[in-house]
């Protein structure tokens, strides 16, 4: 599964896009995977699809956490700490959804991904189709 997230980053970078655009695209992909699961909640393979989407999102946020913890990261320390706290919240929510699945609980992760992706692109979340 980690390879899928890494491959998404690599594929996007091969297209010569900025790191911010790459991060935005990967966050949106995570949101879309969760949204597809949410929209098909009663599907026979829901548990498998949900786990795949949640693990994908967990890996995204783990990579972001690793980057944010770098001593030489150019982002202001306060903003990095705020994003790390948000990442911890996302981690907690992912584990909560894995333990007690509910389509409503997925909304939070979807919205966080969409808002961070929009911020990285300098646009509003409404401009990212879902």
N, CA, C and O atoms as CSV, one atom per row, in Angstrom:
chain,resi,resn,atom,element,x,y,z
A,1,UNK,N,N,0.828,-1.201,0.000
A,1,UNK,CA,C,0.000,0.000,0.000
A,1,UNK,C,C,0.867,1.256,0.000
A,1,UNK,O,O,0.559,2.221,-0.700
A,2,UNK,N,N,1.962,1.250,0.790
A,2,UNK,CA,C,2.859,2.398,0.808
A,2,UNK,C,C,3.374,2.677,-0.592
A,2,UNK,O,O,3.541,3.833,-0.981
A,3,UNK,N,N,3.623,1.627,-1.343
A,3,UNK,CA,C,4.123,1.780,-2.710
A,3,UNK,C,C,3.143,2.547,-3.582
A,3,UNK,O,O,3.560,3.307,-4.455
A,4,UNK,N,N,1.830,2.358,-3.357
A,4,UNK,CA,C,0.828,3.093,-4.134
A,4,UNK,C,C,0.924,4.591,-3.882
A,4,UNK,O,O,0.846,5.386,-4.819
A,5,UNK,N,N,1.096,4.983,-2.606
A,5,UNK,CA,C,1.212,6.405,-2.272
A,5,UNK,C,C,2.496,6.954,-2.863
A,5,UNK,O,O,2.493,8.024,-3.471
A,6,UNK,N,N,3.600,6.229,-2.691
A,6,UNK,CA,C,4.875,6.679,-3.229
A,6,UNK,C,C,4.802,6.787,-4.752
A,6,UNK,O,O,5.330,7.735,-5.333
A,7,UNK,N,N,4.152,5.825,-5.397
A,7,UNK,CA,C,4.013,5.846,-6.854
A,7,UNK,C,C,3.196,7.058,-7.294
A,7,UNK,O,O,3.509,7.677,-8.312
A,8,UNK,N,N,2.169,7.399,-6.551
A,8,UNK,CA,C,1.366,8.578,-6.883
A,8,UNK,C,C,2.239,9.822,-6.858
A,8,UNK,O,O,2.163,10.658,-7.759
A,9,UNK,N,N,3.074,9.948,-5.818
A,9,UNK,CA,C,3.993,11.084,-5.737
A,9,UNK,C,C,4.957,11.073,-6.923
A,9,UNK,O,O,5.148,12.099,-7.576
A,10,UNK,N,N,5.554,9.939,-7.198
A,10,UNK,CA,C,6.537,9.843,-8.278
A,10,UNK,C,C,5.912,10.163,-9.631
A,10,UNK,O,O,6.486,10.904,-10.429
A,11,UNK,N,N,4.731,9.600,-9.883
A,11,UNK,CA,C,4.065,9.853,-11.157
A,11,UNK,C,C,3.765,11.339,-11.332
A,11,UNK,O,O,3.949,11.901,-12.411
A,12,UNK,N,N,3.308,11.953,-10.269
A,12,UNK,CA,C,2.985,13.379,-10.340
A,12,UNK,C,C,4.251,14.210,-10.554
A,12,UNK,O,O,4.243,15.162,-11.334
A,13,UNK,N,N,5.319,13.859,-9.876
A,13,UNK,CA,C,6.556,14.616,-10.018
A,13,UNK,C,C,7.157,14.458,-11.410
A,13,UNK,O,O,7.804,15.377,-11.913
A,14,UNK,N,N,6.952,13.323,-12.025
A,14,UNK,CA,C,7.436,13.121,-13.400
A,14,UNK,C,C,6.757,14.094,-14.356
A,14,UNK,O,O,7.302,14.420,-15.410
A,15,UNK,N,N,5.590,14.546,-13.990
A,15,UNK,CA,C,4.862,15.493,-14.834
A,15,UNK,C,C,5.384,16.910,-14.645
A,15,UNK,O,O,4.823,17.856,-15.199
A,16,UNK,N,N,6.433,17.063,-13.884
A,16,UNK,CA,C,7.071,18.342,-13.616
A,16,UNK,C,C,6.090,19.335,-12.988
A,16,UNK,O,O,5.881,20.434,-13.501
A,17,UNK,N,N,5.518,18.937,-11.913
A,17,UNK,CA,C,4.668,19.846,-11.162
A,17,UNK,C,C,5.342,20.129,-9.824
A,17,UNK,O,O,6.228,19.386,-9.401
A,18,UNK,N,N,4.934,21.176,-9.178
A,18,UNK,CA,C,5.569,21.563,-7.925
A,18,UNK,C,C,5.200,20.595,-6.804
A,18,UNK,O,O,4.231,19.842,-6.907
A,19,UNK,N,N,5.986,20.630,-5.741
A,19,UNK,CA,C,5.710,19.801,-4.569
A,19,UNK,C,C,4.347,20.106,-3.973
A,19,UNK,O,O,3.646,19.200,-3.523
A,20,UNK,N,N,3.972,21.363,-3.968
A,20,UNK,CA,C,2.661,21.741,-3.432
A,20,UNK,C,C,1.543,21.143,-4.268
A,20,UNK,O,O,0.552,20.652,-3.726
A,21,UNK,N,N,1.695,21.182,-5.573
A,21,UNK,CA,C,0.681,20.598,-6.457
A,21,UNK,C,C,0.602,19.082,-6.256
A,21,UNK,O,O,-0.479,18.493,-6.260
A,22,UNK,N,N,1.762,18.475,-6.083
A,22,UNK,CA,C,1.795,17.027,-5.841
A,22,UNK,C,C,1.044,16.689,-4.563
A,22,UNK,O,O,0.203,15.792,-4.543
A,23,UNK,N,N,1.355,17.413,-3.502
A,23,UNK,CA,C,0.679,17.176,-2.229
A,23,UNK,C,C,-0.820,17.391,-2.358
A,23,UNK,O,O,-1.613,16.613,-1.828
A,24,UNK,N,N,-1.206,18.445,-3.060
A,24,UNK,CA,C,-2.617,18.732,-3.262
A,24,UNK,C,C,-3.316,17.593,-4.002
A,24,UNK,O,O,-4.401,17.160,-3.615
A,25,UNK,N,N,-2.686,17.120,-5.062
A,25,UNK,CA,C,-3.278,16.037,-5.851
A,25,UNK,C,C,-3.415,14.748,-5.042
A,25,UNK,O,O,-4.428,14.054,-5.134
A,26,UNK,N,N,-2.408,14.441,-4.264
A,26,UNK,CA,C,-2.453,13.211,-3.466
A,26,UNK,C,C,-3.529,13.321,-2.379
A,26,UNK,O,O,-4.250,12.358,-2.120
A,27,UNK,N,N,-3.637,14.484,-1.750
A,27,UNK,CA,C,-4.691,14.683,-0.751
A,27,UNK,C,C,-6.072,14.565,-1.387
A,27,UNK,O,O,-6.982,13.981,-0.799
A,28,UNK,N,N,-6.227,15.122,-2.593
A,28,UNK,CA,C,-7.517,15.004,-3.275
A,28,UNK,C,C,-7.802,13.557,-3.658
A,28,UNK,O,O,-8.945,13.109,-3.574
A,29,UNK,N,N,-6.778,12.825,-4.077
A,29,UNK,CA,C,-6.979,11.414,-4.390
A,29,UNK,C,C,-7.456,10.665,-3.152
A,29,UNK,O,O,-8.344,9.816,-3.235
A,30,UNK,N,N,-6.863,10.983,-2.009
A,30,UNK,CA,C,-7.303,10.359,-0.762
A,30,UNK,C,C,-8.745,10.704,-0.443
A,30,UNK,O,O,-9.522,9.840,-0.036
A,31,UNK,N,N,-9.103,11.962,-0.628
A,31,UNK,CA,C,-10.484,12.389,-0.374
A,31,UNK,C,C,-11.451,11.690,-1.325
A,31,UNK,O,O,-12.532,11.264,-0.916
A,32,UNK,N,N,-11.064,11.573,-2.581
A,32,UNK,CA,C,-11.935,10.926,-3.573
A,32,UNK,C,C,-12.116,9.438,-3.275
A,32,UNK,O,O,-13.208,8.901,-3.463
A,33,UNK,N,N,-11.073,8.776,-2.819
A,33,UNK,CA,C,-11.194,7.357,-2.457
A,33,UNK,C,C,-12.185,7.196,-1.295
A,33,UNK,O,O,-13.009,6.281,-1.297
A,34,UNK,N,N,-12.098,8.079,-0.321
A,34,UNK,CA,C,-13.029,8.023,0.813
A,34,UNK,C,C,-14.451,8.357,0.376
A,34,UNK,O,O,-15.407,7.721,0.820
A,35,UNK,N,N,-14.586,9.351,-0.492
A,35,UNK,CA,C,-15.906,9.757,-0.966
A,35,UNK,C,C,-16.569,8.634,-1.756
A,35,UNK,O,O,-17.769,8.398,-1.618
A,36,UNK,N,N,-15.787,7.941,-2.584
A,36,UNK,CA,C,-16.332,6.811,-3.353
A,36,UNK,C,C,-16.829,5.716,-2.413
A,36,UNK,O,O,-17.870,5.104,-2.653
A,37,UNK,N,N,-16.093,5.483,-1.369
A,37,UNK,CA,C,-16.508,4.476,-0.387
A,37,UNK,C,C,-17.786,4.933,0.319
A,37,UNK,O,O,-18.719,4.154,0.510
A,38,UNK,N,N,-17.806,6.183,0.693
A,38,UNK,CA,C,-18.974,6.745,1.377
A,38,UNK,C,C,-20.212,6.680,0.479
A,38,UNK,O,O,-21.303,6.354,0.946
A,39,UNK,N,N,-20.043,6.987,-0.791
A,39,UNK,CA,C,-21.164,6.978,-1.728
A,39,UNK,C,C,-21.679,5.574,-2.017
A,39,UNK,O,O,-22.819,5.405,-2.450
A,40,UNK,N,N,-20.849,4.575,-1.782
A,40,UNK,CA,C,-21.218,3.173,-2.030
A,40,UNK,C,C,-21.151,2.364,-0.735
A,40,UNK,O,O,-20.677,1.228,-0.719
A,41,UNK,N,N,-21.630,2.966,0.332
A,41,UNK,CA,C,-21.509,2.393,1.667
A,41,UNK,C,C,-22.115,0.991,1.772
A,41,UNK,O,O,-21.607,0.163,2.528
A,42,UNK,N,N,-23.163,0.716,1.047
A,42,UNK,CA,C,-23.834,-0.581,1.148
A,42,UNK,C,C,-23.284,-1.630,0.180
A,42,UNK,O,O,-23.860,-2.711,0.051
A,43,UNK,N,N,-22.192,-1.329,-0.491
A,43,UNK,CA,C,-21.598,-2.286,-1.433
A,43,UNK,C,C,-21.078,-3.514,-0.692
A,43,UNK,O,O,-20.665,-3.429,0.465
A,44,UNK,N,N,-21.106,-4.635,-1.365
A,44,UNK,CA,C,-20.643,-5.886,-0.763
A,44,UNK,C,C,-19.174,-5.833,-0.360
A,44,UNK,O,O,-18.780,-6.467,0.619
A,45,UNK,N,N,-18.365,-5.089,-1.098
A,45,UNK,CA,C,-16.934,-5.024,-0.807
A,45,UNK,C,C,-16.550,-3.777,-0.009
A,45,UNK,O,O,-15.395,-3.353,-0.031
A,46,UNK,N,N,-17.513,-3.199,0.687
A,46,UNK,CA,C,-17.267,-1.961,1.419
A,46,UNK,C,C,-16.100,-2.063,2.382
A,46,UNK,O,O,-15.265,-1.159,2.418
A,47,UNK,N,N,-16.011,-3.115,3.152
A,47,UNK,CA,C,-14.953,-3.213,4.149
A,47,UNK,C,C,-13.573,-3.171,3.501
A,47,UNK,O,O,-12.659,-2.523,4.011
A,48,UNK,N,N,-13.431,-3.857,2.390
A,48,UNK,CA,C,-12.153,-3.881,1.668
A,48,UNK,C,C,-11.834,-2.503,1.087
A,48,UNK,O,O,-10.711,-2.015,1.210
A,49,UNK,N,N,-12.819,-1.890,0.461
A,49,UNK,CA,C,-12.629,-0.570,-0.153
A,49,UNK,C,C,-12.361,0.482,0.923
A,49,UNK,O,O,-11.514,1.358,0.746
A,50,UNK,N,N,-13.081,0.390,2.026
A,50,UNK,CA,C,-12.886,1.332,3.122
A,50,UNK,C,C,-11.486,1.202,3.704
A,50,UNK,O,O,-10.800,2.201,3.923
A,51,UNK,N,N,-11.072,-0.016,3.950
A,51,UNK,CA,C,-9.727,-0.213,4.509
A,51,UNK,C,C,-8.668,0.330,3.554
A,51,UNK,O,O,-7.724,0.990,3.989
A,52,UNK,N,N,-8.815,0.059,2.269
A,52,UNK,CA,C,-7.870,0.560,1.278
A,52,UNK,C,C,-7.812,2.093,1.311
A,52,UNK,O,O,-6.726,2.674,1.313
A,53,UNK,N,N,-8.963,2.736,1.336
A,53,UNK,CA,C,-9.019,4.200,1.349
A,53,UNK,C,C,-8.421,4.768,2.630
A,53,UNK,O,O,-7.701,5.766,2.596
A,54,UNK,N,N,-8.717,4.138,3.750
A,54,UNK,CA,C,-8.199,4.631,5.024
A,54,UNK,C,C,-6.693,4.435,5.130
A,54,UNK,O,O,-5.983,5.319,5.610
A,55,UNK,N,N,-6.209,3.298,4.689
A,55,UNK,CA,C,-4.761,3.051,4.723
A,55,UNK,C,C,-4.038,4.020,3.786
A,55,UNK,O,O,-2.976,4.538,4.128
A,56,UNK,N,N,-4.609,4.261,2.612
A,56,UNK,CA,C,-4.029,5.230,1.683
A,56,UNK,C,C,-3.918,6.604,2.352
A,56,UNK,O,O,-2.876,7.255,2.277
A,57,UNK,N,N,-4.995,7.034,3.002
A,57,UNK,CA,C,-4.985,8.331,3.680
A,57,UNK,C,C,-4.013,8.346,4.854
A,57,UNK,O,O,-3.340,9.349,5.088
A,58,UNK,N,N,-3.936,7.264,5.576
A,58,UNK,CA,C,-2.994,7.191,6.693
A,58,UNK,C,C,-1.557,7.354,6.184
A,58,UNK,O,O,-0.742,8.027,6.815
A,59,UNK,N,N,-1.260,6.746,5.061
A,59,UNK,CA,C,0.083,6.856,4.498
A,59,UNK,C,C,0.378,8.271,4.008
A,59,UNK,O,O,1.490,8.773,4.171
A,60,UNK,N,N,-0.616,8.904,3.413
A,60,UNK,CA,C,-0.439,10.302,3.003
A,60,UNK,C,C,-0.043,11.144,4.204
A,60,UNK,O,O,0.939,11.885,4.166
A,61,UNK,N,N,-0.821,11.018,5.270
A,61,UNK,CA,C,-0.587,11.844,6.444
A,61,UNK,C,C,0.708,11.472,7.157
A,61,UNK,O,O,1.335,12.333,7.774
A,62,UNK,N,N,1.116,10.223,7.086
A,62,UNK,CA,C,2.403,9.822,7.666
A,62,UNK,C,C,3.556,10.465,6.907
A,62,UNK,O,O,4.528,10.919,7.510
A,63,UNK,N,N,3.445,10.503,5.588
A,63,UNK,CA,C,4.477,11.155,4.781
A,63,UNK,C,C,4.520,12.647,5.088
A,63,UNK,O,O,5.599,13.221,5.237
A,64,UNK,N,N,3.351,13.274,5.183
A,64,UNK,CA,C,3.304,14.696,5.523
A,64,UNK,C,C,3.915,14.950,6.899
A,64,UNK,O,O,4.648,15.922,7.082
A,65,UNK,N,N,3.616,14.084,7.868
A,65,UNK,CA,C,4.187,14.231,9.207
A,65,UNK,C,C,5.709,14.162,9.159
A,65,UNK,O,O,6.400,14.966,9.784
A,66,UNK,N,N,6.213,13.206,8.420
A,66,UNK,CA,C,7.666,13.047,8.300
A,66,UNK,C,C,8.293,14.306,7.722
A,66,UNK,O,O,9.320,14.774,8.213
A,67,UNK,N,N,7.682,14.850,6.686
A,67,UNK,CA,C,8.197,16.079,6.083
A,67,UNK,C,C,8.125,17.256,7.054
A,67,UNK,O,O,9.067,18.042,7.155
A,68,UNK,N,N,7.020,17.372,7.759
A,68,UNK,CA,C,6.839,18.500,8.676
A,68,UNK,C,C,7.794,18.448,9.865
A,68,UNK,O,O,8.081,19.481,10.471
A,69,UNK,N,N,8.280,17.280,10.200
A,69,UNK,CA,C,9.186,17.142,11.348
A,69,UNK,C,C,10.646,17.383,10.981
A,69,UNK,O,O,11.509,17.409,11.859
A,70,UNK,N,N,10.931,17.558,9.695
A,70,UNK,CA,C,12.309,17.831,9.285
A,70,UNK,C,C,12.769,19.162,9.876
A,70,UNK,O,O,12.058,20.164,9.806
A,71,UNK,N,N,13.958,19.158,10.454
A,71,UNK,CA,C,14.516,20.380,11.052
A,71,UNK,C,C,14.682,21.508,10.027
A,71,UNK,O,O,14.542,22.686,10.357
A,72,UNK,N,N,14.979,21.137,8.800
A,72,UNK,CA,C,15.233,22.147,7.768
A,72,UNK,C,C,13.987,22.495,6.952
A,72,UNK,O,O,14.089,23.138,5.907
A,73,UNK,N,N,12.819,22.075,7.424
A,73,UNK,CA,C,11.578,22.373,6.692
A,73,UNK,C,C,11.375,23.890,6.674
A,73,UNK,O,O,11.503,24.539,7.712
A,74,UNK,N,N,11.060,24.464,5.508
A,74,UNK,CA,C,10.970,25.926,5.390
A,74,UNK,C,C,9.709,26.545,6.007
A,74,UNK,O,O,9.650,27.762,6.180
A,75,UNK,N,N,8.725,25.750,6.334
A,75,UNK,CA,C,7.481,26.282,6.886
A,75,UNK,C,C,7.719,26.824,8.306
A,75,UNK,O,O,8.511,26.253,9.056
A,76,UNK,N,N,7.048,27.907,8.675
A,76,UNK,CA,C,7.186,28.429,10.041
A,76,UNK,C,C,6.825,27.355,11.079
A,76,UNK,O,O,5.898,26.570,10.882
A,77,UNK,N,N,7.566,27.343,12.168
A,77,UNK,CA,C,7.413,26.313,13.207
A,77,UNK,C,C,5.975,26.227,13.718
A,77,UNK,O,O,5.451,25.124,13.866
A,78,UNK,N,N,5.341,27.329,13.984
A,78,UNK,CA,C,3.975,27.322,14.526
A,78,UNK,C,C,3.018,26.618,13.559
A,78,UNK,O,O,2.200,25.799,13.978
A,79,UNK,N,N,3.119,26.932,12.287
A,79,UNK,CA,C,2.255,26.307,11.289
A,79,UNK,C,C,2.543,24.811,11.195
A,79,UNK,O,O,1.621,24.003,11.089
A,80,UNK,N,N,3.819,24.448,11.233
A,80,UNK,CA,C,4.173,23.019,11.217
A,80,UNK,C,C,3.572,22.289,12.415
A,80,UNK,O,O,3.048,21.184,12.273
A,81,UNK,N,N,3.647,22.899,13.581
A,81,UNK,CA,C,3.097,22.269,14.791
A,81,UNK,C,C,1.579,22.127,14.688
A,81,UNK,O,O,1.012,21.118,15.109
A,82,UNK,N,N,0.931,23.137,14.129
A,82,UNK,CA,C,-0.522,23.065,13.938
A,82,UNK,C,C,-0.894,21.939,12.965
A,82,UNK,O,O,-1.854,21.204,13.193
A,83,UNK,N,N,-0.126,21.815,11.885
A,83,UNK,CA,C,-0.394,20.752,10.912
A,83,UNK,C,C,-0.082,19.373,11.496
A,83,UNK,O,O,-0.763,18.398,11.177
A,84,UNK,N,N,0.930,19.287,12.339
A,84,UNK,CA,C,1.229,18.012,12.998
A,84,UNK,C,C,0.102,17.623,13.956
A,84,UNK,O,O,-0.238,16.445,14.069
A,85,UNK,N,N,-0.471,18.602,14.639
A,85,UNK,CA,C,-1.614,18.324,15.517
A,85,UNK,C,C,-2.812,17.860,14.680
A,85,UNK,O,O,-3.535,16.945,15.075
A,86,UNK,N,N,-3.011,18.485,13.545
A,86,UNK,CA,C,-4.088,18.070,12.646
A,86,UNK,C,C,-3.840,16.652,12.144
A,86,UNK,O,O,-4.774,15.855,12.056
A,87,UNK,N,N,-2.609,16.338,11.820
A,87,UNK,CA,C,-2.257,14.990,11.370
A,87,UNK,C,C,-2.543,13.960,12.459
A,87,UNK,O,O,-3.018,12.862,12.166
A,88,UNK,N,N,-2.260,14.303,13.694
A,88,UNK,CA,C,-2.552,13.394,14.807
A,88,UNK,C,C,-4.058,13.172,14.924
A,88,UNK,O,O,-4.507,12.058,15.195
A,89,UNK,N,N,-4.832,14.233,14.718
A,89,UNK,CA,C,-6.286,14.102,14.735
A,89,UNK,C,C,-6.763,13.182,13.619
A,89,UNK,O,O,-7.612,12.318,13.841
A,90,UNK,N,N,-6.215,13.367,12.410
A,90,UNK,CA,C,-6.592,12.529,11.267
A,90,UNK,C,C,-6.250,11.069,11.564
A,90,UNK,O,O,-7.054,10.176,11.300
A,91,UNK,N,N,-5.066,10.830,12.109
A,91,UNK,CA,C,-4.682,9.461,12.485
A,91,UNK,C,C,-5.703,8.843,13.436
A,91,UNK,O,O,-6.141,7.707,13.255
A,92,UNK,N,N,-6.065,9.608,14.437
A,92,UNK,CA,C,-7.033,9.118,15.431
A,92,UNK,C,C,-8.375,8.806,14.762
A,92,UNK,O,O,-8.989,7.778,15.050
A,93,UNK,N,N,-8.824,9.682,13.881
A,93,UNK,CA,C,-10.102,9.472,13.200
A,93,UNK,C,C,-10.041,8.239,12.301
A,93,UNK,O,O,-11.003,7.475,12.231
A,94,UNK,N,N,-8.921,8.043,11.619
A,94,UNK,CA,C,-8.771,6.867,10.760
A,94,UNK,C,C,-8.913,5.591,11.582
A,94,UNK,O,O,-9.627,4.672,11.182
A,95,UNK,N,N,-8.242,5.530,12.719
A,95,UNK,CA,C,-8.344,4.338,13.565
A,95,UNK,C,C,-9.758,4.168,14.112
A,95,UNK,O,O,-10.242,3.044,14.251
A,96,UNK,N,N,-10.412,5.268,14.416
A,96,UNK,CA,C,-11.796,5.216,14.897
A,96,UNK,C,C,-12.720,4.642,13.823
A,96,UNK,O,O,-13.586,3.818,14.119
A,97,UNK,N,N,-12.536,5.075,12.585
A,97,UNK,CA,C,-13.367,4.574,11.489
A,97,UNK,C,C,-13.068,3.105,11.206
A,97,UNK,O,O,-13.978,2.330,10.910
A,98,UNK,N,N,-11.798,2.722,11.298
A,98,UNK,CA,C,-11.456,1.312,11.117
A,98,UNK,C,C,-12.139,0.446,12.176
A,98,UNK,O,O,-12.628,-0.642,11.875
A,99,UNK,N,N,-12.169,0.933,13.409
A,99,UNK,CA,C,-12.759,0.166,14.506
A,99,UNK,C,C,-14.284,0.202,14.484
A,99,UNK,O,O,-14.938,-0.809,14.744
A,100,UNK,N,N,-14.844,1.357,14.176
A,100,UNK,CA,C,-16.303,1.545,14.197
A,100,UNK,C,C,-16.730,2.283,12.929
A,100,UNK,O,O,-16.988,3.486,12.969
A,101,UNK,N,N,-16.806,1.565,11.800
A,101,UNK,CA,C,-17.112,2.221,10.518
A,101,UNK,C,C,-18.439,2.970,10.529
A,101,UNK,O,O,-19.452,2.491,11.041
A,102,UNK,N,N,-18.393,4.151,9.948
A,102,UNK,CA,C,-19.581,4.978,9.804
A,102,UNK,C,C,-19.324,5.980,8.678
A,102,UNK,O,O,-18.272,6.620,8.656
A,103,UNK,N,N,-20.263,6.124,7.748
A,103,UNK,CA,C,-20.028,7.061,6.637
A,103,UNK,C,C,-19.905,8.512,7.101
A,103,UNK,O,O,-19.222,9.312,6.462
A,104,UNK,N,N,-20.558,8.850,8.200
A,104,UNK,CA,C,-20.493,10.221,8.704
A,104,UNK,C,C,-19.091,10.562,9.211
A,104,UNK,O,O,-18.644,11.702,9.083
A,105,UNK,N,N,-18.408,9.588,9.780
A,105,UNK,CA,C,-17.073,9.830,10.327
A,105,UNK,C,C,-16.058,10.116,9.223
A,105,UNK,O,O,-15.033,10.752,9.470
A,106,UNK,N,N,-16.337,9.654,8.019
A,106,UNK,CA,C,-15.421,9.860,6.899
A,106,UNK,C,C,-15.452,11.314,6.436
A,106,UNK,O,O,-14.459,11.817,5.910
A,107,UNK,N,N,-16.588,11.995,6.629
A,107,UNK,CA,C,-16.717,13.394,6.206
A,107,UNK,C,C,-15.572,14.262,6.719
A,107,UNK,O,O,-15.045,15.100,5.987
A,108,UNK,N,N,-15.196,14.062,7.957
A,108,UNK,CA,C,-14.152,14.888,8.560
A,108,UNK,C,C,-12.839,14.766,7.790
A,108,UNK,O,O,-12.201,15.771,7.477
A,109,UNK,N,N,-12.444,13.549,7.492
A,109,UNK,CA,C,-11.183,13.343,6.775
A,109,UNK,C,C,-11.282,13.910,5.360
A,109,UNK,O,O,-10.351,14.554,4.875
A,110,UNK,N,N,-12.407,13.669,4.708
A,110,UNK,CA,C,-12.619,14.206,3.357
A,110,UNK,C,C,-12.480,15.727,3.370
A,110,UNK,O,O,-11.778,16.301,2.538
A,111,UNK,N,N,-13.150,16.368,4.317
A,111,UNK,CA,C,-13.121,17.832,4.379
A,111,UNK,C,C,-11.732,18.369,4.700
A,111,UNK,O,O,-11.315,19.381,4.136
A,112,UNK,N,N,-11.019,17.710,5.591
A,112,UNK,CA,C,-9.659,18.152,5.917
A,112,UNK,C,C,-8.777,18.027,4.678
A,112,UNK,O,O,-8.054,18.960,4.332
A,113,UNK,N,N,-8.836,16.882,4.014
A,113,UNK,CA,C,-8.020,16.695,2.802
A,113,UNK,C,C,-8.352,17.763,1.755
A,113,UNK,O,O,-7.454,18.371,1.173
A,114,UNK,N,N,-9.635,17.982,1.526
A,114,UNK,CA,C,-10.044,18.963,0.517
A,114,UNK,C,C,-9.565,20.370,0.871
A,114,UNK,O,O,-9.084,21.098,0.002
A,115,UNK,N,N,-9.691,20.753,2.127
A,115,UNK,CA,C,-9.285,22.091,2.539
A,115,UNK,C,C,-7.775,22.284,2.468
A,115,UNK,O,O,-7.306,23.337,2.035
A,116,UNK,N,N,-7.014,21.286,2.887
A,116,UNK,CA,C,-5.556,21.393,2.799
A,116,UNK,C,C,-5.141,21.425,1.324
A,116,UNK,O,O,-4.277,22.213,0.941
A,117,UNK,N,N,-5.753,20.576,0.502
A,117,UNK,CA,C,-5.446,20.560,-0.932
A,117,UNK,C,C,-5.745,21.920,-1.554
A,117,UNK,O,O,-4.958,22.427,-2.353
A,118,UNK,N,N,-6.869,22.503,-1.193
A,118,UNK,CA,C,-7.235,23.822,-1.729
A,118,UNK,C,C,-6.223,24.878,-1.291
A,118,UNK,O,O,-5.818,25.728,-2.084
A,119,UNK,N,N,-5.823,24.817,-0.032
A,119,UNK,CA,C,-4.828,25.770,0.454
A,119,UNK,C,C,-3.500,25.648,-0.280
A,119,UNK,O,O,-2.852,26.652,-0.575
A,120,UNK,N,N,-3.103,24.427,-0.572
A,120,UNK,CA,C,-1.858,24.200,-1.303
A,120,UNK,C,C,-1.944,24.754,-2.721
A,120,UNK,O,O,-0.938,25.181,-3.289
A,121,UNK,N,N,-3.137,24.747,-3.287
A,121,UNK,CA,C,-3.350,25.261,-4.644
A,121,UNK,C,C,-3.716,26.741,-4.653
A,121,UNK,O,O,-3.768,27.366,-5.713
A,122,UNK,N,N,-3.967,27.295,-3.482
A,122,UNK,CA,C,-4.381,28.694,-3.431
A,122,UNK,C,C,-5.793,28.904,-3.943
A,122,UNK,O,O,-6.119,29.971,-4.461
A,123,UNK,N,N,-6.638,27.879,-3.797
A,123,UNK,CA,C,-8.023,27.978,-4.255
A,123,UNK,C,C,-8.959,27.643,-3.111
A,123,UNK,O,O,-8.519,27.306,-2.012
A,124,UNK,N,N,-10.247,27.738,-3.374
A,124,UNK,CA,C,-11.222,27.383,-2.348
A,124,UNK,C,C,-11.594,25.904,-2.513
A,124,UNK,O,O,-11.519,25.371,-3.620
A,125,UNK,N,N,-11.994,25.238,-1.422
A,125,UNK,CA,C,-12.365,23.814,-1.500
A,125,UNK,C,C,-13.468,23.540,-2.502
A,125,UNK,O,O,-13.534,22.442,-3.053
A,126,UNK,N,N,-14.338,24.511,-2.752
A,126,UNK,CA,C,-15.444,24.293,-3.672
A,126,UNK,C,C,-14.975,24.120,-5.120
A,126,UNK,O,O,-15.722,23.618,-5.960
A,127,UNK,N,N,-13.734,24.536,-5.409
A,127,UNK,CA,C,-13.208,24.395,-6.768
A,127,UNK,C,C,-12.653,22.992,-7.020
A,127,UNK,O,O,-12.279,22.662,-8.145
A,128,UNK,N,N,-12.601,22.184,-5.988
A,128,UNK,CA,C,-12.147,20.805,-6.132
A,128,UNK,C,C,-13.379,19.926,-6.243
A,128,UNK,O,O,-14.113,19.776,-5.266
A,129,UNK,N,N,-13.624,19.344,-7.404
A,129,UNK,CA,C,-14.825,18.541,-7.591
A,129,UNK,C,C,-14.801,17.267,-6.744
A,129,UNK,O,O,-13.755,16.655,-6.529
A,130,UNK,N,N,-15.941,16.908,-6.292
A,130,UNK,CA,C,-16.071,15.665,-5.506
A,130,UNK,C,C,-17.155,14.838,-6.095
A,130,UNK,O,O,-17.441,13.749,-5.598
